[in-house]
Amino acid sequence: MFETLTIEHAGPVATLWMDRPEVFNAFNEQLIDELTRACELLDKDASVRVVVLAGRGAHFSAGADLNWMRRAAEASEQENLEDARRFARMLRTLSGLSKPTIARVQGAALGGGTGLAAACDMAVASGDAVFSTSEVKFGIIPAVISPYVLRAIGPRQAMRYFQSAERISAERALAIGLVHEVAALEQLDAAVAALVKPLLAGGPLAQKAAKELINAVHGRPLDEATLEETAQRIARQRRTDEARDGVSAFLDKRPPAWMSPKP
């Protein structure tokens, strides 16, 4: 089904592996298209509870493929616009998944690679990971990835790194909010698994609603309309079968349905 990536299932966890290690998982038109289709596929798969985005080899993603960049430099403005729209759609599809997403980052995560990590709900990095919004070094700007990086690190930090293109170490990335956890390279999978465990304990519909809640209220003033929005959302959620079962399971000291073994 795919040539530039593979999907690995382990129970309710699907790992989406970018599989171009010979070019450090740099993306071109094909990888962008296949990532979009893979995310759409996983979003529709009810058996998948958590999606992990990872890169084969020593690096997560070095950003844009050099040959792709060369073609873009020679293309018309309209062709560049269509190219950028495809990239933007891929990031939005990844970010908009209805289930938790985790970026598993090792080695380089540069340019668009930083964007991929930021588009995931969570990011776990190895100690050797390095990030950068490096676009200005090539005379361009991190436009398409900017909503996700800004969401992660805020405008003040982005003002520095979008202009300086400095390399950001794993520890610095942790400090500014770009990643949630840093682990030794040999412990990276264990760190991802430790984050997956509590995610599997949550109700899947509630997690989807929680993501929608953040998007709905972030940046809004604390006025009557926002208060009403939050009240409406919790009232609707309390009436779902999942919420009824979750509360009953807690009171009955039993696992809720989403954690119970399937017959």
C-alpha positions, 0 to 999 in steps of 0.5 A, a space after each residue: 500500500 505504501 512505499 515510503 512508510 510502514 504501519 506497525 500494529 501492536 495491539 491498540 497502538 499503531 506506529 507509523 514509520 517514515 521509511 526513507 532512512 537513506 535520506 534521513 526520512 526527508 519528505 518529498 511529494 510521495 511521502 507527504 501524500 502517503 502520510 496523509 493517506 496513512 493518517 486518514 486510514 488510522 483515524 478510521 480504524 476503531 481498533 487503533 487507540 494511539 498513533 506513534 509517528 517515528 522515523 527509521 534509522 538514525 534520524 526522525 526527519 531531516 525535513 524537506 528532501 533536497 531534490 524536492 526543494 530544488 524542484 520547488 525553486 524552479 517551479 512556478 508560484 502556482 505550482 509552489 502553492 499547490 505543493 504547500 497546500 499538500 504539505 499543509 493538508 498532511 500536517 492538518 490531517 496528522 494534527 486533527 487525528 481523533 485519537 492521541 498522537 505521539 512523535 518518537 524523535 531521535 537524531 535530526 528533526 529539522 525544518 518540516 521534521 520539527 513541524 511533524 513533531 509539533 503537529 503531534 499531540 505529544 513528543 518524546 525525544 532521545 537525548 541526541 535529538 536536535 530540532 530547528 526551524 531552519 528555513 531562513 538559512 535557505 531564504 524561505 520561511 517556516 510558514 506551513 509548520 508555523 501554527 503547530 510550532 507556535 502552538 507548542 512553544 509560543 510566539 516569544 520563543 518562535 520569534 527567536 528560532 524562526 529568525 535565528 534557525 539555531 539548533 535546539 537540543 533535546 533539553 532545550 526543546 523540553 524547556 520551551 515546550 516543544 517536547 514532553 519527555 527526553 530519554 536516553 536513546 536506548 530508553 526511547 521506546 520505553 519512554 514512549 510506552 510509559 506515555 502510551 499506558 495512561 493514554 489507553 486508560 482514558 475513554 477514546 470518545 472522551 479523548 477525542 472530545 478533549 482535543 476538540 475542547 482545547 481547539 474550541 477554547 484556546 485563546 478565547 476570552 474568559 467571558 459568558 460565551 466561553 463559560 457557556 461553551 464549556 458547560 455545554 460540552 461537559 453536559 453533552 459528554 456526561 450523557 454519553 454511554 462511554 461516560 455512564 460506563 466510566 462512572 459506573 466502572 469507577 464506583 463498581 471498582 471494575 475496568 471500564 468497557 474500553 479497557 475490558 478484554 474483548 470477547 
